[in-house]
Amino acid sequence: MRLSILTFLIYTSIFAQTQYPKDYFRPPLDIPMQLSGNFGELRPNHFHAGFDLKTNQREGLNVYAIADGYVSRIKISTFGNGKCIYITHPNGYTSVYGHLQTTVGPIQDYVKKEHYAAKAYEIEFFPKPNELPITKGQLIALSGNTGSSEGPHLHFEIRDSKTEFVINPIFFGFDQNLKDTKKPTISSLYVYPLYNSTVNQSKQPLLLNMALQKDGTYLAGKVKANGRIGFGINAVDNDDVSHNKNGVFNVTTFVNGDPNFNYQFNTYSFDEMRYVNALIDYPRYKKSGQRVQKLFMKTPFALSIIKTDSLRGIVKAEPNLASAYRIEVSDYFGNLSTVNVPIEYDNAAPVVEEAPITSKYFIRYNKDSNFEKDNMSVFFPTGTFYDDFNMDFDVKNNRIYIHEDIVPVHSNFTITIKDSTYAESLKDKVFIAKISGNSRSYNGTIRKGNVYTAKAKVLGQYGLVLDTIPPVITIAKPIQDKWISDVKKVEFTIGDSLSGIKSYNGYLNGNWVLFEYENKTRKITHVFDDALLAEGANDLKIEVVDNVGNSTIFETHFFRSQQK
């Protein structure tokens, strides 16, 4: 019965795709649609939430509303999606446009007003339905490269307006704008011995050979095992146009013809994004950069796209029973790659033993854990991790050593350090940093007396760092005492070597003015507005503050004529 239920879930999931409107939305760009990233693609700490649309490797392309609606949210950030517009549509969906260079028209007027009202570059606000109405095909922005973008493109999403679940945009008819006749590529296949089992006389994961067959499928080398085992694949998808290695759409595995594990990238919530670290072989990813997608769950985790049997995709190798294991990887267009894996029972003694366990401490993922030594401690709430594991913990040389970043962390844990060696005047300049070689990464730190606490989401070394060094401000082209009537903008580079920049502000003749910040270049830019400038002499001041309160002020004086 459990397998028939799984089959039903798989096919009802596929059937549900047809329920989305196919002809309601238009493309957000007026150039041919090419993907540099697709929905569900595996990214650091998250699944990709939409399409990354190519913009001919440049900024400034027109971005259009895909349907009637209203601007329901605008977020301007130095990270993430950068400059981002959200449009709510009357059919129950919201479209999202990210990494924009700038908004345009009435939207830009509204954004500028909000910047000056908040006296901040990073803002987020939610216009009412009647404030910024939008018509289908209306120009709303120019494409860009803001936020965490690694190159010019448009990030595009469709969400359920009520639940805010992201939905694969391809379901809304955009498959008509794409061409894909290529099968997904399965570049590697791994087998994992679980619960003290043995595979091909090894108690450690193994890479399996695959041979291409005449029918286009692959046949893996025979797996000889005893006990419970699992499999993992490294798979990507290509289309006919973009040539990027994108994520796969559907993965289903079968044991003797019965499905036992499936996931399909249809829709999911933002609360599920970090489960990408549970889906992949995280230690292998951190050591080699290779994202192997596990086709089993040793410990259940709440990723809604996964459908599985009672063994959670794990396969039993039992005496006198041979099994046929099959992996099917497909894209939305039905292109299919298949790997067949013969499995037979073998009780031969292992030649390769498990890696020796040298860790002193055992962590249970479903229990609170607290470790303390000398003046430092770490607390892991229930659910911090996905699985039980053996952890290294130590305190030495004024650092707390919390294993290494080969175990994925799902939620925050707390580091506490007691220290009375700093003078009272310096205590607020101290923070808890993640230490990696010569790198020191700031963690938001709270101090109460001599006790410092911080939240973290990555295992590794931590310690206290004193930061008394103020930020640095450098002007791109000096304007001191110059007439710059024809200059359109002024640009600075700002930086901080330890705790990092917390805030910056610019003032023209004593009044706050907008400077836009690009984190990839550390540049802030102000575009001159004649309405804010004085005829003749003008004073410009920049103030930058780091995360522990060190500040730097840069002041300059210039002349400007408003006469044209």
Solvent accessible surface area in square Angstrom, and as a share of the most:
residue,aa,sasa,rsa
1,M,179,0.80
2,R,112,0.41
3,L,42,0.21
4,S,65,0.42
5,I,86,0.44
6,L,2,0.01
7,T,47,0.27
8,F,132,0.55
9,L,67,0.33
10,I,13,0.06
11,Y,140,0.53
12,T,51,0.30
13,S,27,0.18
14,I,70,0.36
15,F,134,0.56
16,A,46,0.36
17,Q,20,0.09
18,T,85,0.50
19,Q,121,0.54
20,Y,38,0.15
21,P,42,0.26
22,K,80,0.34
23,D,132,0.68
24,Y,75,0.29
25,F,15,0.06
26,R,63,0.23
27,P,38,0.24
28,P,0,0.00
29,L,11,0.06
30,D,92,0.48
31,I,42,0.21
32,P,111,0.70
33,M,21,0.09
34,Q,54,0.24
35,L,10,0.05
36,S,35,0.23
37,G,0,0.00
38,N,24,0.13
39,F,4,0.02
40,G,1,0.01
41,E,25,0.11
42,L,21,0.10
43,R,55,0.20
44,P,74,0.46
45,N,68,0.35
46,H,68,0.30
47,F,0,0.00
48,H,6,0.03
49,A,8,0.07
50,G,0,0.00
51,F,3,0.01
52,D,9,0.05
53,L,3,0.01
54,K,60,0.26
55,T,1,0.00
56,N,84,0.43
57,Q,171,0.76
58,R,134,0.49
59,E,69,0.31
60,G,28,0.27
61,L,11,0.05
62,N,57,0.29
63,V,0,0.00
64,Y,32,0.12
65,A,0,0.00
66,I,0,0.00
67,A,1,0.01
68,D,71,0.37
69,G,16,0.16
70,Y,56,0.21
71,V,0,0.00
72,S,22,0.14
73,R,51,0.19
74,I,0,0.00
75,K,75,0.32
76,I,3,0.02
77,S,19,0.12
78,T,9,0.05
79,F,121,0.51
80,G,43,0.42
81,N,42,0.21
82,G,1,0.01
83,K,13,0.06
84,C,2,0.01
85,I,0,0.00
86,Y,13,0.05
87,I,0,0.00
88,T,25,0.15
89,H,4,0.02
90,P,105,0.66
91,N,47,0.24
92,G,35,0.34
93,Y,32,0.12
94,T,13,0.08
95,S,0,0.00
96,V,0,0.00
97,Y,0,0.00
98,G,0,0.00
99,H,14,0.06
100,L,0,0.00
101,Q,66,0.29
102,T,35,0.20
103,T,5,0.03
104,V,31,0.18
105,G,42,0.40
106,P,85,0.53
107,I,1,0.01
108,Q,58,0.26
109,D,102,0.53
110,Y,32,0.12
111,V,4,0.02
112,K,81,0.34
113,K,117,0.50
114,E,42,0.19
115,H,5,0.02
116,Y,57,0.22
117,A,82,0.63
118,A,60,0.47
119,K,124,0.52
120,A,33,0.26
121,Y,14,0.05
122,E,96,0.43
123,I,17,0.08
124,E,76,0.34
125,F,22,0.09
126,F,133,0.55
127,P,7,0.04
128,K,137,0.58
129,P,84,0.53
130,N,124,0.64
131,E,73,0.33
132,L,10,0.05
133,P,92,0.58
134,I,7,0.04
135,T,84,0.49
136,K,94,0.40
137,G,26,0.25
138,Q,52,0.23
139,L,69,0.34
140,I,0,0.00
141,A,0,0.00
142,L,43,0.21
143,S,0,0.00
144,G,0,0.00
145,N,33,0.17
146,T,21,0.12
147,G,2,0.02
148,S,63,0.40
149,S,3,0.02
150,E,177,0.79
151,G,22,0.22
152,P,44,0.28
153,H,21,0.09
154,L,0,0.00
155,H,9,0.04
156,F,0,0.00
157,E,2,0.01
158,I,0,0.00
159,R,20,0.07
160,D,40,0.21
161,S,40,0.26
162,K,190,0.81
163,T,76,0.44
164,E,101,0.45
165,F,72,0.30
166,V,0,0.00
167,I,6,0.03
168,N,7,0.04
169,P,0,0.00
170,I,13,0.07
171,F,1,0.00
172,F,1,0.00
173,G,12,0.11
174,F,3,0.01
175,D,24,0.13
176,Q,153,0.68
177,N,67,0.34
178,L,24,0.12
179,K,127,0.54
180,D,13,0.07
181,T,93,0.54
182,K,81,0.34
183,K,105,0.44
184,P,5,0.03
185,T,67,0.39
186,I,13,0.07
187,S,75,0.48
188,S,11,0.07
189,L,0,0.00
190,Y,18,0.07
191,V,0,0.00
192,Y,18,0.07
193,P,19,0.12
194,L,14,0.07
195,Y,110,0.42
196,N,107,0.55
197,S,4,0.03
198,T,7,0.04
199,V,0,0.00
200,N,55,0.28
201,Q,73,0.32
202,S,2,0.01
203,K,34,0.14
204,Q,64,0.29
205,P,59,0.37
206,L,51,0.25
207,L,110,0.55
208,L,13,0.07
209,N,127,0.65
210,M,48,0.21
211,A,54,0.42
212,L,119,0.59
213,Q,66,0.29
214,K,215,0.91
215,D,109,0.56
216,G,25,0.24
217,T,30,0.17
218,Y,70,0.27
219,L,77,0.39
220,A,4,0.03
221,G,33,0.32
222,K,102,0.43
223,V,0,0.00
224,K,86,0.36
225,A,0,0.00
226,N,26,0.13
227,G,34,0.33
228,R,87,0.32
229,I,0,0.00
230,G,0,0.00
231,F,1,0.00
232,G,0,0.00
233,I,0,0.00
234,N,28,0.14
235,A,6,0.04
236,V,39,0.23
237,D,11,0.06
238,N,32,0.17
239,D,13,0.07
240,D,37,0.19
241,V,66,0.38
242,S,5,0.03
243,H,130,0.58
244,N,46,0.23
245,K,153,0.65
246,N,8,0.04
247,G,10,0.10
248,V,3,0.02
249,F,23,0.10
250,N,14,0.07
251,V,0,0.00
252,T,10,0.06
253,T,0,0.00
254,F,29,0.12
255,V,33,0.19
256,N,84,0.43
257,G,46,0.44
258,D,60,0.31
259,P,12,0.08
260,N,3,0.02
261,F,0,0.00
262,N,5,0.02
263,Y,0,0.00
264,Q,8,0.04
265,F,3,0.01
266,N,22,0.11
267,T,42,0.25
268,Y,0,0.00
269,S,16,0.11
270,F,85,0.35
271,D,124,0.64
272,E,15,0.07
273,M,17,0.08
274,R,40,0.15
275,Y,32,0.12
276,V,1,0.00
277,N,4,0.02
278,A,6,0.04
279,L,2,0.01
280,I,4,0.02
281,D,14,0.07
282,Y,18,0.07
283,P,52,0.33
284,R,61,0.22
285,Y,40,0.15
286,K,86,0.36
287,K,144,0.61
288,S,75,0.48
289,G,50,0.48
290,Q,46,0.20
291,R,62,0.23
292,V,0,0.00
293,Q,6,0.02
294,K,40,0.17
295,L,0,0.00
296,F,9,0.04
297,M,14,0.06
298,K,89,0.38
299,T,20,0.11
300,P,80,0.51
301,F,29,0.12
302,A,74,0.58
303,L,6,0.03
304,S,59,0.38
305,I,10,0.05
306,I,17,0.09
307,K,51,0.22
308,T,39,0.23
309,D,14,0.07
310,S,76,0.49
311,L,45,0.22
312,R,63,0.23
313,G,1,0.01
314,I,4,0.02
315,V,4,0.02
316,K,74,0.31
317,A,5,0.04
318,E,72,0.32
319,P,80,0.50
320,N,159,0.82
321,L,90,0.45
322,A,75,0.58
323,S,12,0.08
324,A,61,0.47
325,Y,1,0.00
326,R,67,0.25
327,I,0,0.00
328,E,40,0.18
329,V,0,0.00
330,S,23,0.15
331,D,8,0.04
332,Y,51,0.19
333,F,72,0.30
334,G,56,0.53
335,N,28,0.14
336,L,74,0.37
337,S,9,0.06
338,T,14,0.08
339,V,0,0.00
340,N,53,0.27
341,V,2,0.01
342,P,42,0.27
343,I,4,0.02
344,E,56,0.25
345,Y,68,0.26
346,D,40,0.21
347,N,111,0.57
348,A,38,0.29
349,A,75,0.58
350,P,40,0.25
351,V,112,0.64
352,V,67,0.39
353,E,101,0.45
354,E,98,0.44
355,A,63,0.49
356,P,119,0.75
357,I,122,0.62
358,T,114,0.66
359,S,24,0.15
360,K,174,0.74
361,Y,73,0.28
362,F,102,0.42
363,I,1,0.01
364,R,119,0.43
365,Y,64,0.24
366,N,82,0.42
367,K,119,0.50
368,D,87,0.45
369,S,19,0.12
370,N,89,0.46
371,F,29,0.12
372,E,111,0.50
373,K,86,0.37
374,D,112,0.58
375,N,53,0.27
376,M,6,0.02
377,S,18,0.12
378,V,0,0.00
379,F,74,0.31
380,F,2,0.01
381,P,47,0.30
382,T,74,0.43
383,G,31,0.29
384,T,1,0.00
385,F,7,0.03
386,Y,17,0.06
387,D,48,0.25
388,D,56,0.29
389,F,27,0.11
390,N,49,0.25
391,M,0,0.00
392,D,67,0.35
393,F,19,0.08
394,D,47,0.24
395,V,10,0.06
396,K,103,0.44
397,N,127,0.65
398,N,123,0.63
399,R,69,0.25
400,I,0,0.00
401,Y,46,0.18
402,I,0,0.00
403,H,31,0.14
404,E,97,0.43
405,D,36,0.19
406,I,33,0.17
407,V,22,0.13
408,P,19,0.12
409,V,4,0.02
410,H,41,0.18
411,S,41,0.26
412,N,69,0.35
413,F,0,0.00
414,T,29,0.17
415,I,1,0.00
416,T,29,0.17
417,I,1,0.00
418,K,106,0.45
419,D,28,0.14
420,S,82,0.53
421,T,117,0.68
422,Y,51,0.19
423,A,58,0.45
424,E,121,0.54
425,S,96,0.62
426,L,58,0.29
427,K,22,0.09
428,D,95,0.49
429,K,47,0.20
430,V,8,0.04
431,F,1,0.00
432,I,0,0.00
433,A,0,0.00
434,K,46,0.19
435,I,10,0.05
436,S,68,0.44
437,G,66,0.63
438,N,155,0.80
439,S,56,0.36
440,R,73,0.27
441,S,54,0.35
442,Y,73,0.28
443,N,23,0.12
444,G,50,0.48
445,T,32,0.18
446,I,113,0.57
447,R,72,0.26
448,K,159,0.67
449,G,47,0.45
450,N,55,0.28
451,V,48,0.28
452,Y,0,0.00
453,T,39,0.23
454,A,4,0.03
455,K,120,0.51
456,A,6,0.05
457,K,76,0.32
458,V,51,0.30
459,L,0,0.00
460,G,8,0.08
461,Q,58,0.26
462,Y,3,0.01
463,G,1,0.01
464,L,30,0.15
465,V,20,0.11
466,L,62,0.31
467,D,0,0.00
468,T,69,0.40
469,I,93,0.47
470,P,65,0.41
471,P,4,0.03
472,V,95,0.54
473,I,19,0.10
474,T,74,0.43
475,I,24,0.12
476,A,57,0.45
477,K,161,0.68
478,P,84,0.53
479,I,10,0.05
480,Q,90,0.40
481,D,85,0.44
482,K,106,0.45
483,W,158,0.55
484,I,12,0.06
485,S,31,0.20
486,D,137,0.71
487,V,57,0.33
488,K,162,0.68
489,K,110,0.47
490,V,8,0.04
491,E,47,0.21
492,F,0,0.00
493,T,35,0.20
494,I,1,0.00
495,G,9,0.08
496,D,31,0.16
497,S,89,0.58
498,L,43,0.21
499,S,2,0.01
500,G,22,0.22
501,I,47,0.24
502,K,142,0.60
503,S,44,0.28
504,Y,36,0.14
505,N,40,0.20
506,G,1,0.01
507,Y,59,0.23
508,L,2,0.01
509,N,55,0.28
510,G,68,0.65
511,N,100,0.51
512,W,25,0.09
513,V,2,0.01
514,L,23,0.11
515,F,3,0.01
516,E,58,0.26
517,Y,36,0.14
518,E,43,0.19
519,N,30,0.15
520,K,83,0.35
521,T,68,0.39
522,R,117,0.43
523,K,70,0.30
524,I,0,0.00
525,T,28,0.16
526,H,4,0.02
527,V,101,0.58
528,F,19,0.08
529,D,40,0.21
530,D,68,0.35
531,A,93,0.72
532,L,66,0.33
533,L,17,0.08
534,A,40,0.31
535,E,97,0.43
536,G,15,0.15
537,A,49,0.38
538,N,1,0.00
539,D,74,0.38
540,L,2,0.01
541,K,66,0.28
542,I,0,0.00
543,E,49,0.22
544,V,0,0.00
545,V,37,0.21
546,D,0,0.00
547,N,43,0.22
548,V,20,0.11
549,G,43,0.42
550,N,14,0.07
551,S,55,0.36
552,T,34,0.20
553,I,91,0.46
554,F,53,0.22
555,E,123,0.55
556,T,10,0.06
557,H,53,0.24
558,F,0,0.00
559,F,54,0.22
560,R,14,0.05
561,S,28,0.18
562,Q,46,0.21
563,Q,139,0.62
564,K,198,0.84
